[in-house]
Amino acid sequence: MTLKDSSVDSIVSDVPFGKRHKLSPDLYVEMLAEMWRVTKPQGSIVLLTSKKNLMLKSVQKLNRKLKTKYKYFVNIGGLEAFIFHLQCLKPQ
């Protein structure tokens, strides 16, 4: 089932991360683009990831479709991770 464009208020996800996961850089861009598509204008996307630089670069590649409102450092059992709070920028 495909979600309609701009049909979701918020998305919260634990993105696969850690030493066991070898992630393609394109995966983050594709994931964020799809999340942007289904999220309402000014909606929120909150993601947990250990790939801080990959997330920042991926948000940048989306040409101002997402704004990083906050990023927080967290320690999960000795693994450094980050919580990103993104806001969808699109016309209302």
N, CA, C and O atoms as CSV, one atom per row, in Angstrom:
chain,resi,resn,atom,element,x,y,z
A,1,MET,N,N,0.845,-1.183,0.000
A,1,MET,CA,C,0.000,0.000,0.000
A,1,MET,C,C,0.888,1.243,0.000
A,1,MET,O,O,1.816,1.350,0.803
A,2,THR,N,N,0.610,2.148,-0.873
A,2,THR,CA,C,1.361,3.391,-0.977
A,2,THR,C,C,0.596,4.495,-0.258
A,2,THR,O,O,-0.614,4.636,-0.432
A,3,LEU,N,N,1.300,5.267,0.540
A,3,LEU,CA,C,0.674,6.401,1.218
A,3,LEU,C,C,0.518,7.564,0.239
A,3,LEU,O,O,1.336,7.745,-0.663
A,4,LYS,N,N,-0.532,8.340,0.430
A,4,LYS,CA,C,-0.770,9.514,-0.399
A,4,LYS,C,C,0.237,10.607,-0.066
A,4,LYS,O,O,0.758,10.665,1.048
A,5,ASP,N,N,0.504,11.471,-1.039
A,5,ASP,CA,C,1.368,12.632,-0.814
A,5,ASP,C,C,0.803,13.477,0.327
A,5,ASP,O,O,-0.410,13.659,0.431
A,6,SER,N,N,1.680,13.984,1.169
A,6,SER,CA,C,1.314,14.897,2.257
A,6,SER,C,C,0.172,14.369,3.123
A,6,SER,O,O,-0.746,15.113,3.468
A,7,SER,N,N,0.230,13.092,3.470
A,7,SER,CA,C,-0.852,12.473,4.241
A,7,SER,C,C,-0.478,12.142,5.689
A,7,SER,O,O,-1.324,11.674,6.450
A,8,VAL,N,N,0.767,12.377,6.074
A,8,VAL,CA,C,1.250,11.981,7.396
A,8,VAL,C,C,1.722,13.224,8.152
A,8,VAL,O,O,2.430,14.068,7.602
A,9,ASP,N,N,1.320,13.324,9.421
A,9,ASP,CA,C,1.744,14.464,10.249
A,9,ASP,C,C,3.204,14.349,10.661
A,9,ASP,O,O,3.956,15.320,10.574
A,10,SER,N,N,3.606,13.158,11.111
A,10,SER,CA,C,4.958,12.955,11.634
A,10,SER,C,C,5.425,11.529,11.367
A,10,SER,O,O,4.622,10.606,11.231
A,11,ILE,N,N,6.735,11.377,11.297
A,11,ILE,CA,C,7.359,10.058,11.143
A,11,ILE,C,C,8.445,9.951,12.204
A,11,ILE,O,O,9.227,10.881,12.405
A,12,VAL,N,N,8.485,8.805,12.880
A,12,VAL,CA,C,9.539,8.512,13.849
A,12,VAL,C,C,10.115,7.162,13.470
A,12,VAL,O,O,9.370,6.194,13.311
A,13,SER,N,N,11.441,7.081,13.323
A,13,SER,CA,C,12.047,5.827,12.887
A,13,SER,C,C,13.442,5.644,13.470
A,13,SER,O,O,14.192,6.600,13.665
A,14,ASP,N,N,13.755,4.405,13.733
A,14,ASP,CA,C,15.094,3.977,14.115
A,14,ASP,C,C,15.717,3.433,12.823
A,14,ASP,O,O,15.465,2.292,12.434
A,15,VAL,N,N,16.521,4.254,12.176
A,15,VAL,CA,C,17.143,3.872,10.903
A,15,VAL,C,C,18.186,2.781,11.175
A,15,VAL,O,O,18.927,2.890,12.152
A,16,PRO,N,N,18.267,1.729,10.343
A,16,PRO,CA,C,19.299,0.706,10.570
A,16,PRO,C,C,20.680,1.350,10.655
A,16,PRO,O,O,21.073,2.134,9.791
A,17,PHE,N,N,21.404,1.003,11.710
A,17,PHE,CA,C,22.733,1.569,11.872
A,17,PHE,C,C,23.581,0.668,12.738
A,17,PHE,O,O,23.116,-0.339,13.271
A,18,GLY,N,N,24.804,1.045,12.863
A,18,GLY,CA,C,25.731,0.293,13.696
A,18,GLY,C,C,26.818,-0.324,12.847
A,18,GLY,O,O,26.884,-0.104,11.638
A,19,LYS,N,N,27.661,-1.093,13.489
A,19,LYS,CA,C,28.807,-1.673,12.816
A,19,LYS,C,C,28.427,-2.827,11.907
A,19,LYS,O,O,29.192,-3.169,11.004
A,20,ARG,N,N,27.283,-3.430,12.114
A,20,ARG,CA,C,26.864,-4.580,11.304
A,20,ARG,C,C,26.244,-4.169,9.971
A,20,ARG,O,O,26.174,-4.976,9.044
A,21,HIS,N,N,25.800,-2.931,9.870
A,21,HIS,CA,C,25.091,-2.490,8.669
A,21,HIS,C,C,26.008,-1.699,7.751
A,21,HIS,O,O,26.585,-0.690,8.158
A,22,LYS,N,N,26.140,-2.153,6.529
A,22,LYS,CA,C,26.862,-1.411,5.491
A,22,LYS,C,C,25.791,-0.759,4.619
A,22,LYS,O,O,25.164,-1.422,3.793
A,23,LEU,N,N,25.590,0.530,4.807
A,23,LEU,CA,C,24.509,1.224,4.130
A,23,LEU,C,C,25.017,2.008,2.930
A,23,LEU,O,O,26.061,2.658,2.985
A,24,SER,N,N,24.268,1.934,1.866
A,24,SER,CA,C,24.559,2.735,0.684
A,24,SER,C,C,24.211,4.197,0.983
A,24,SER,O,O,23.163,4.466,1.570
A,25,PRO,N,N,25.061,5.133,0.595
A,25,PRO,CA,C,24.733,6.550,0.798
A,25,PRO,C,C,23.411,6.940,0.129
A,25,PRO,O,O,22.703,7.826,0.608
A,26,ASP,N,N,23.087,6.275,-0.974
A,26,ASP,CA,C,21.838,6.580,-1.676
A,26,ASP,C,C,20.612,6.171,-0.870
A,26,ASP,O,O,19.537,6.743,-1.047
A,27,LEU,N,N,20.761,5.186,0.014
A,27,LEU,CA,C,19.626,4.726,0.810
A,27,LEU,C,C,19.053,5.864,1.651
A,27,LEU,O,O,17.834,6.020,1.726
A,28,TYR,N,N,19.902,6.649,2.275
A,28,TYR,CA,C,19.417,7.744,3.115
A,28,TYR,C,C,18.702,8.799,2.273
A,28,TYR,O,O,17.657,9.303,2.685
A,29,VAL,N,N,19.236,9.140,1.118
A,29,VAL,CA,C,18.598,10.142,0.258
A,29,VAL,C,C,17.234,9.632,-0.206
A,29,VAL,O,O,16.251,10.372,-0.164
A,30,GLU,N,N,17.167,8.383,-0.645
A,30,GLU,CA,C,15.897,7.809,-1.100
A,30,GLU,C,C,14.885,7.730,0.044
A,30,GLU,O,O,13.707,8.037,-0.142
A,31,MET,N,N,15.341,7.324,1.211
A,31,MET,CA,C,14.474,7.223,2.375
A,31,MET,C,C,13.909,8.603,2.746
A,31,MET,O,O,12.705,8.749,2.961
A,32,LEU,N,N,14.787,9.610,2.819
A,32,LEU,CA,C,14.342,10.952,3.179
A,32,LEU,C,C,13.409,11.544,2.129
A,32,LEU,O,O,12.455,12.240,2.478
A,33,ALA,N,N,13.664,11.282,0.864
A,33,ALA,CA,C,12.801,11.794,-0.209
A,33,ALA,C,C,11.389,11.204,-0.087
A,33,ALA,O,O,10.401,11.913,-0.281
A,34,GLU,N,N,11.297,9.921,0.229
A,34,GLU,CA,C,9.986,9.289,0.380
A,34,GLU,C,C,9.285,9.800,1.642
A,34,GLU,O,O,8.077,10.037,1.629
A,35,MET,N,N,10.033,9.969,2.715
A,35,MET,CA,C,9.441,10.521,3.931
A,35,MET,C,C,8.941,11.939,3.688
A,35,MET,O,O,7.869,12.310,4.166
A,36,TRP,N,N,9.708,12.729,2.953
A,36,TRP,CA,C,9.289,14.092,2.612
A,36,TRP,C,C,8.002,14.058,1.793
A,36,TRP,O,O,7.093,14.855,2.026
A,37,ARG,N,N,7.925,13.147,0.846
A,37,ARG,CA,C,6.745,13.049,-0.025
A,37,ARG,C,C,5.466,12.814,0.769
A,37,ARG,O,O,4.447,13.445,0.489
A,38,VAL,N,N,5.500,11.924,1.749
A,38,VAL,CA,C,4.272,11.561,2.462
A,38,VAL,C,C,3.963,12.461,3.661
A,38,VAL,O,O,2.858,12.412,4.200
A,39,THR,N,N,4.930,13.282,4.081
A,39,THR,CA,C,4.723,14.134,5.255
A,39,THR,C,C,4.081,15.459,4.849
A,39,THR,O,O,4.415,16.048,3.820
A,40,LYS,N,N,3.157,15.905,5.684
A,40,LYS,CA,C,2.456,17.168,5.442
A,40,LYS,C,C,3.421,18.355,5.553
A,40,LYS,O,O,4.473,18.244,6.182
A,41,PRO,N,N,3.056,19.499,4.937
A,41,PRO,CA,C,3.885,20.694,5.085
A,41,PRO,C,C,4.098,21.024,6.564
A,41,PRO,O,O,3.157,20.980,7.357
A,42,GLN,N,N,5.307,21.346,6.920
A,42,GLN,CA,C,5.730,21.658,8.279
A,42,GLN,C,C,5.686,20.440,9.209
A,42,GLN,O,O,5.862,20.579,10.419
A,43,GLY,N,N,5.453,19.255,8.649
A,43,GLY,CA,C,5.448,18.032,9.440
A,43,GLY,C,C,6.848,17.683,9.924
A,43,GLY,O,O,7.840,18.234,9.446
A,44,SER,N,N,6.917,16.760,10.878
A,44,SER,CA,C,8.182,16.380,11.496
A,44,SER,C,C,8.610,14.971,11.125
A,44,SER,O,O,7.792,14.065,10.970
A,45,ILE,N,N,9.914,14.821,10.989
A,45,ILE,CA,C,10.535,13.512,10.805
A,45,ILE,C,C,11.606,13.412,11.885
A,45,ILE,O,O,12.506,14.249,11.948
A,46,VAL,N,N,11.511,12.392,12.734
A,46,VAL,CA,C,12.479,12.197,13.814
A,46,VAL,C,C,13.154,10.852,13.588
A,46,VAL,O,O,12.491,9.815,13.548
A,47,LEU,N,N,14.484,10.873,13.441
A,47,LEU,CA,C,15.240,9.672,13.102
A,47,LEU,C,C,16.389,9.452,14.070
A,47,LEU,O,O,17.033,10.401,14.517
A,48,LEU,N,N,16.636,8.188,14.388
A,48,LEU,CA,C,17.778,7.779,15.191
A,48,LEU,C,C,18.775,7.104,14.270
A,48,LEU,O,O,18.419,6.164,13.560
A,49,THR,N,N,20.029,7.570,14.267
A,49,THR,CA,C,21.054,6.998,13.399
A,49,THR,C,C,22.442,7.216,13.998
A,49,THR,O,O,22.652,8.141,14.782
A,50,SER,N,N,23.368,6.370,13.628
A,50,SER,CA,C,24.761,6.593,14.021
A,50,SER,C,C,25.536,7.276,12.898
A,50,SER,O,O,26.703,7.625,13.072
A,51,LYS,N,N,24.903,7.465,11.768
A,51,LYS,CA,C,25.548,8.023,10.572
A,51,LYS,C,C,25.276,9.529,10.463
A,51,LYS,O,O,24.563,9.979,9.566
A,52,LYS,N,N,25.854,10.293,11.386
A,52,LYS,CA,C,25.604,11.737,11.432
A,52,LYS,C,C,25.964,12.427,10.120
A,52,LYS,O,O,25.139,13.149,9.561
A,53,ASN,N,N,27.176,12.220,9.622
A,53,ASN,CA,C,27.611,12.905,8.405
A,53,ASN,C,C,26.800,12.475,7.191
A,53,ASN,O,O,26.479,13.299,6.335
A,54,LEU,N,N,26.468,11.195,7.111
A,54,LEU,CA,C,25.650,10.708,5.997
A,54,LEU,C,C,24.267,11.352,6.044
A,54,LEU,O,O,23.724,11.729,5.005
A,55,MET,N,N,23.702,11.478,7.228
A,55,MET,CA,C,22.385,12.116,7.357
A,55,MET,C,C,22.460,13.582,6.955
A,55,MET,O,O,21.601,14.060,6.214
A,56,LEU,N,N,23.470,14.303,7.427
A,56,LEU,CA,C,23.604,15.719,7.081
A,56,LEU,C,C,23.771,15.913,5.574
A,56,LEU,O,O,23.156,16.808,4.994
A,57,LYS,N,N,24.595,15.084,4.941
A,57,LYS,CA,C,24.800,15.175,3.488
A,57,LYS,C,C,23.526,14.838,2.732
A,57,LYS,O,O,23.220,15.466,1.718
A,58,SER,N,N,22.783,13.855,3.213
A,58,SER,CA,C,21.544,13.445,2.546
A,58,SER,C,C,20.487,14.539,2.623
A,58,SER,O,O,19.791,14.803,1.642
A,59,VAL,N,N,20.363,15.174,3.786
A,59,VAL,CA,C,19.421,16.296,3.930
A,59,VAL,C,C,19.821,17.413,2.968
A,59,VAL,O,O,18.959,18.019,2.331
A,60,GLN,N,N,21.102,17.687,2.860
A,60,GLN,CA,C,21.602,18.732,1.969
A,60,GLN,C,C,21.286,18.417,0.499
A,60,GLN,O,O,20.974,19.324,-0.273
A,61,LYS,N,N,21.363,17.149,0.115
A,61,LYS,CA,C,21.100,16.749,-1.274
A,61,LYS,C,C,19.641,16.941,-1.676
A,61,LYS,O,O,19.326,16.973,-2.866
A,62,LEU,N,N,18.758,17.067,-0.706
A,62,LEU,CA,C,17.339,17.227,-1.027
A,62,LEU,C,C,16.963,18.680,-1.318
A,62,LEU,O,O,15.780,19.018,-1.353
A,63,ASN,N,N,17.944,19.523,-1.524
A,63,ASN,CA,C,17.717,20.896,-1.998
A,63,ASN,C,C,16.659,21.659,-1.218
A,63,ASN,O,O,15.668,22.130,-1.776
A,64,ARG,N,N,16.891,21.768,0.075
A,64,ARG,CA,C,16.032,22.583,0.946
A,64,ARG,C,C,14.614,22.054,1.109
A,64,ARG,O,O,13.705,22.827,1.413
A,65,LYS,N,N,14.405,20.763,0.916
A,65,LYS,CA,C,13.090,20.175,1.169
A,65,LYS,C,C,12.909,19.855,2.652
A,65,LYS,O,O,11.786,19.765,3.148
A,66,LEU,N,N,14.029,19.687,3.346
A,66,LEU,CA,C,14.006,19.386,4.770
A,66,LEU,C,C,14.911,20.357,5.514
A,66,LEU,O,O,15.955,20.769,5.009
A,67,LYS,N,N,14.497,20.709,6.709
A,67,LYS,CA,C,15.299,21.580,7.566
A,67,LYS,C,C,15.631,20.799,8.837
A,67,LYS,O,O,14.750,20.197,9.450
A,68,THR,N,N,16.906,20.813,9.228
A,68,THR,CA,C,17.299,20.181,10.475
A,68,THR,C,C,16.965,21.144,11.604
A,68,THR,O,O,17.624,22.171,11.764
A,69,LYS,N,N,15.940,20.812,12.386
A,69,LYS,CA,C,15.549,21.660,13.517
A,69,LYS,C,C,16.466,21.410,14.706
A,69,LYS,O,O,16.949,22.350,15.338
A,70,TYR,N,N,16.704,20.126,15.009
A,70,TYR,CA,C,17.542,19.763,16.148
A,70,TYR,C,C,18.313,18.496,15.829
A,70,TYR,O,O,17.859,17.667,15.040
A,71,LYS,N,N,19.473,18.346,16.439
A,71,LYS,CA,C,20.174,17.064,16.427
A,71,LYS,C,C,20.778,16.872,17.809
A,71,LYS,O,O,21.402,17.777,18.362
A,72,TYR,N,N,20.586,15.704,18.346
A,72,TYR,CA,C,21.023,15.389,19.702
A,72,TYR,C,C,21.947,14.193,19.673
A,72,TYR,O,O,21.706,13.237,18.935
A,73,PHE,N,N,22.997,14.237,20.465
A,73,PHE,CA,C,23.886,13.103,20.637
A,73,PHE,C,C,23.305,12.206,21.724
A,73,PHE,O,O,22.847,12.691,22.758
A,74,VAL,N,N,23.326,10.887,21.483
A,74,VAL,CA,C,22.906,9.918,22.492
A,74,VAL,C,C,23.895,8.761,22.499
A,74,VAL,O,O,24.521,8.463,21.481
A,75,ASN,N,N,24.030,8.122,23.635
A,75,ASN,CA,C,24.891,6.955,23.772
A,75,ASN,C,C,23.994,5.765,24.066
A,75,ASN,O,O,23.263,5.752,25.057
A,76,ILE,N,N,24.057,4.764,23.192
A,76,ILE,CA,C,23.211,3.583,23.338
A,76,ILE,C,C,24.112,2.389,23.563
A,76,ILE,O,O,24.629,1.809,22.608
A,77,GLY,N,N,24.303,2.019,24.805
A,77,GLY,CA,C,25.147,0.878,25.138
A,77,GLY,C,C,26.558,0.992,24.596
A,77,GLY,O,O,27.133,0.000,24.147
A,78,GLY,N,N,27.122,2.187,24.631
A,78,GLY,CA,C,28.475,2.407,24.134
A,78,GLY,C,C,28.539,2.793,22.660
A,78,GLY,O,O,29.613,3.133,22.164
A,79,LEU,N,N,27.426,2.749,21.958
A,79,LEU,CA,C,27.377,3.136,20.547
A,79,LEU,C,C,26.914,4.588,20.447
A,79,LEU,O,O,25.855,4.946,20.962
A,80,GLU,N,N,27.717,5.419,19.780
A,80,GLU,CA,C,27.338,6.816,19.583
A,80,GLU,C,C,26.273,6.907,18.502
A,80,GLU,O,O,26.416,6.333,17.423
A,81,ALA,N,N,25.216,7.627,18.800
A,81,ALA,CA,C,24.133,7.797,17.835
A,81,ALA,C,C,23.607,9.227,17.933
A,81,ALA,O,O,23.978,9.988,18.827
A,82,PHE,N,N,22.740,9.565,16.996
A,82,PHE,CA,C,22.186,10.910,16.934
A,82,PHE,C,C,20.699,10.825,16.648
A,82,PHE,O,O,20.240,9.980,15.879
A,83,ILE,N,N,19.962,11.717,17.281
A,83,ILE,CA,C,18.542,11.873,16.984
A,83,ILE,C,C,18.423,13.145,16.156
A,83,ILE,O,O,18.840,14.221,16.587
A,84,PHE,N,N,17.852,13.012,14.971
A,84,PHE,CA,C,17.618,14.151,14.090
A,84,PHE,C,C,16.130,14.472,14.074
A,84,PHE,O,O,15.293,13.593,13.869
A,85,HIS,N,N,15.814,15.749,14.295
A,85,HIS,CA,C,14.441,16.222,14.151
A,85,HIS,C,C,14.434,17.113,12.915
A,85,HIS,O,O,15.014,18.198,12.910
A,86,LEU,N,N,13.770,16.638,11.876
A,86,LEU,CA,C,13.713,17.354,10.596
A,86,LEU,C,C,12.308,17.921,10.386
A,86,LEU,O,O,11.322,17.337,10.835
A,87,GLN,N,N,12.230,19.033,9.717
A,87,GLN,CA,C,10.940,19.634,9.377
A,87,GLN,C,C,10.797,19.661,7.864
A,87,GLN,O,O,11.731,20.019,7.146
A,88,CYS,N,N,9.613,19.277,7.386
A,88,CYS,CA,C,9.344,19.269,5.939
A,88,CYS,C,C,9.028,20.683,5.465
A,88,CYS,O,O,8.149,21.353,6.008
A,89,LEU,N,N,9.748,21.116,4.459
A,89,LEU,CA,C,9.540,22.430,3.872
A,89,LEU,C,C,8.876,22.233,2.514
A,89,LEU,O,O,9.507,21.774,1.563
A,90,LYS,N,N,7.611,22.581,2.438
A,90,LYS,CA,C,6.870,22.544,1.183
A,90,LYS,C,C,5.718,23.516,1.278
A,90,LYS,O,O,5.262,23.832,2.377
A,91,PRO,N,N,5.238,23.997,0.139
A,91,PRO,CA,C,4.129,24.954,0.162
A,91,PRO,C,C,2.898,24.337,0.818
A,91,PRO,O,O,2.625,23.146,0.669
A,92,GLN,N,N,2.169,25.167,1.542
A,92,GLN,CA,C,0.958,24.672,2.214
A,92,GLN,C,C,-0.238,24.783,1.314
A,92,GLN,O,O,-1.344,24.415,1.709
